[in-house]
Amino acid sequence: MRVERFAVVVFAFHEVENVPTVLREIHAWLRAKGPGHELIFVDDGSTDGTLAAAREVLAGDPHATAFSLGANRGIGGALKAGVTSATAPWVTFLPCDGQIPPGELDVLLAEAERSDSDVVFSVYRDRDDGLLRKVFSAGVRGMIRAVHGVTMRSDGPYLFRRELFSARELAPDSFFLNFEFPIRAMQRRVRSSVVTIECVPRRAGQSKSAGWRTVYRVGRDLLDLKRRQLRGR
């Protein structure tokens, strides 16, 4: 199975330092894949010039667009907006922090064609974000097994058929959406596979998705997802 056409959703919040280099690299990688692929840049309500910098990088490309959500909604809100804007049958995504080199998406694309999967998840090779991040990751995986009965192997971007992604069903605007979509896919036994990719230190700035407050929110959202599923939502 060949992935003929796909969209890359790039999301950013206060990443004006990274956009000129990171987005340019993503854009160059995508254009080298051939015509027709889409690049959708979603600014998650930044106030530091992130959107203007993105529009400068993407100027003149009819298959690239950049827009702002107007207010900070979160990674989930940005991803839902990007997927909703996409027309390509396949979608993947990247943060605009430089931690995932765009060439790593080739690993996901190759796996989709090799395995005939409808979703390709990714895990990181030798990522070292410190003890807090390791504890956070282990705790979240344990909660997912306990509450939803699935073992999740998904750290980074995933490649998926756009028809499988329902913005109406996926309620969270927060970071939790990156857990909810894989949980729902595995519970439905969607054809999936997992690949290992590289993750490097972010180019500039600080992560906005780590911390004990995030752990608390993810635990709360896991229980909320269970309640929604019990109500048939």
N, C-alpha and C positions, 0 to 999 in steps of 0.2 A: 504494500500500500504506500503510495507516494503522498506526502503532504504538499499539495500543489501550491496552496496559498495560505498565509497565516498573518496574524496581527501580533505585534508586540506592544503591550501597554507598559508605559514607563511612568511611574508615579513619584512625586517629590513633594516634600514639605520643607521649606527653608533650605534649599540646596543650591543657592545661587553660586557658591564656590565650585560646586561639582558639575553643574550643567554644561559649561562650555567645553569641558574635556570628556566627561562621561557620556553625555547625550550624543556628542559628536562621534564618539567611538561606536555607540550602539547604532546610530544612523548609518555610518560607513559600513558596518558589518551587514546591516539589513539590505542596503543597496547592492552590496556585492552578491547577495543571494539571488538577485534578479528582479525584474519589474513586477509590480502588482502587490507586493507585500506591504502591509500597513504598519505605520508607527503612530501610536496615539499617546501623547504626553498629557498627563493629568496633574495639574498643580493643585495640591490639597489645601488651598486657601493661604498660600504663602504671602508675606508682606515684605519680602526682601528683594524683589526683582526676579524671582525664579522664572515666572511665566515669560517675561520679556526676554530673558536670556534664552529660553527654550525656543521661542518664536524666531529669534535671530538664527539659531542653529538650523532650524527646519525650513527656513524661508525658501520658497521656490520649489518645494517638493509636493506634487499634487497628491501623493499617497501618505503624507504626514500631516498631523494636526496637533495643535496644542490649545488647551483650554483650562480654565480654573473652575473649581467647585464653588468659589466665592467665600467659603468659610471652611475651616479645618474640620473635616468629617472623620478622617482616619483612613488607614490603608484599605479597609474593606470598602468604604464609600468610594475611594478613588478607583479601586479595581472594578467595582460594579459599573461605575460611570464609563470606564474605558471599554469594558466588554460590551456594554450596551451600544457604544458608538462604533464598534467594530462590525465589518461586513464579511470578513474572511471566515472560512469554515473552521479554522483552527486559531487558538489564541494562547499566548504565553505572556509573561510579564517580567519586569525587572525594576528594582528600586534604582533611583538615580544617585546612588552613593558610591558606585564603583566597586562594591564588594564582590560582585559576580561579573567576571569578564563576559562580554556578549558572546564570545566564541563558545562558551560553555553551553549555550542553547543548541549548538550543533549536536551535542550528545543527546539531548531530548528529542530532537527531530529525527536523528538516526534510529533511536530506539522505537519511536512510533512507527517508522517504516519497517523496521526489522520484526517487531513483535505484533503488529496489527492492534496495538492498544488504543483505547479511546482516551485514556489519560496516562500521562507519563509524569510521575513524581520524581523529585530529586532529593538526595541527602548530600551533606557536605563531607568532603575528605579532609580530615585533620584540622577542623576549624577550632581555633583556640580563642574564645572570647572571655576566658576567665571562669572562676568558680561559680559566680552568680549565674551566668548563662547556662552552665552545665546543670546546676541544680534546678533552674527554671525548666530546662528542656526535659529532664528526667521526671520532674514532678508533673508536668503537663501530660506526658505520655502515660504515666501511671493513672492520672485522673481520667484520661480518655478510655483506657482499658476498663477501669472500674465502673464508669458511668455509661459508656456506650458500647462496650464489648468488642472493640476492634483494636488491633495493634497498628498504630500509625507510623509509617516511615515516610515522612515528608518534612523537609527542612526549608528548602528553597523554592524557586519557581517551578511551576508545573505547566505542562502543555496539554491542552484539552480541546475536545470538540466543542465549539461554541454552543451548540444545541443542548449540551449537558448543564450549562451554567444558567440558572434561573435567578435573576436579580430579585424577583418578587419573593422567591422562597428563601433566599439567603439574606436574612434580616440584618445581621451585624454590619455596621459601618466601621467597626474597630478592627484591630489586628486579628481578632478571633475568626474572621471570615477565612483566614488561611488555615484554620483547623476545621471549620464547619464543612467546607467544600470537600476535603478529603474524607472526613467522617461519613458524610452522606454517600459519597461515591463508593466507599468500601462496603457500607451497609447494603447498598443496592447491587453489589457485586459487578460493578462496571469493569470492563476489561481494562486492567491497569498494569503498569510495571514501574520499577524504580531504578534510577541510575544514580551514579555518584559523580559529583561535579566539584570543581575547585571554588573556594571562597577565600578572598584576600582581604586585608584591612581596608576599611573605607578610606577614600581619598582625603576627605576633609570633614570637619564637623563631628557631631556625636550621634550615636544611635538614639532614636526616639521611641523604641519599642521594647526596651529592657527595663527591669526594675521590679521590686517587690509589688508595687501597685499593679503592674501588668499581670503578675502571677495571680493576684486576688481577682482581677477582672476576668481572666481566662477561666478560673474555677467557677465564678459566678455565671459566666456565659455558657459553660458546659452544662450546668444544671438548667439554665434557661432553654438551651436547645432540647434537652430531654423533655422538658415540659411542653415545648412547642410540638415536638414529635408525638407526644402522647395525645395532644389535642388535634393531631392530624394536620399540622402545619409544617 
